[in-house]
């Protein structure tokens, strides 16, 4: 396995471990910043992940961790 893939997988695991947790209705969401291993654009994205859904937002504020839960979750609907 190329070193780049190993490094990116380690970065993804670290990002998921440091994710912010949200509860929206009955669902729990993890929110974390990551560069998608399989995305040809390789730019950073804010990832919203639940048991059923994953959303990726490319344009997000640098201080996204400071947003309240409602404002943060609203970002997940932006394209």
N, C-alpha and C positions, 0 to 999 in steps of 0.2 A: 504494500500500500504506500503510495507516495507520501512524503513528509507533509505536504500541504494539506492533504485530506486528513491525516492524523491530527495536525494542528487545529484545523477548523472544527473537527469533531470535539476536540478537547475544549475549544472556545464555546461551542454550543452547549456542552454539558455544564460548563461554568456559568454561562448566562442563565440557563434554566434553574440552576441551583440558587442563583441570586434573584430569581424572579419575584416580582411583586404579586401578591395574591389578592384577587377581588372576588366578592360574592355578588352575583347579579341574579336576582330571583333565586331559583334553586340550583343555579350552576356556579361552580367555582372556576375562575379563570386565572391563568398565569400570564403575566405580562413581562416581557424581557426584550432587551435590545440585542440583535444578532445580525451577522452577515450570513445569508443563506448559502450553504455549501453548494447547492445545486442551481443557484440563480446565476445566470450568465452576466448579470449586471454587477454582482458582487458588492453592492452598496449596502449600507446599514439599513435595517428595518426594525420597527417596533412590532413584536410578534404578540398576538393575543391568542391564547390557546386554552381550549376547554376539552372535555372528554369527547365532544362531538365535532368541534369546529376549530379551524386555525385561520387567523386573519393576519395579513402582513400590511403594515402601513409604512410607506416610504418617507412621507413628509410629516415630521413630528417635532415638537419643541424639545430642545436640549434638556430642559428641566421637567420632563414628563413625570419623573418620580415625585415632584412637588405638587402635582395636580391632585385634586380630590377624586375619589372613586368615580363619581358621576362624569366629571369632565374627562377623565382618563378613558373610561369605557366609550364615551362619545367619539373619541379619536378612532376607535376600531371600525367605525362605519365610514371613515373617509377613504378615498381612493388615491 
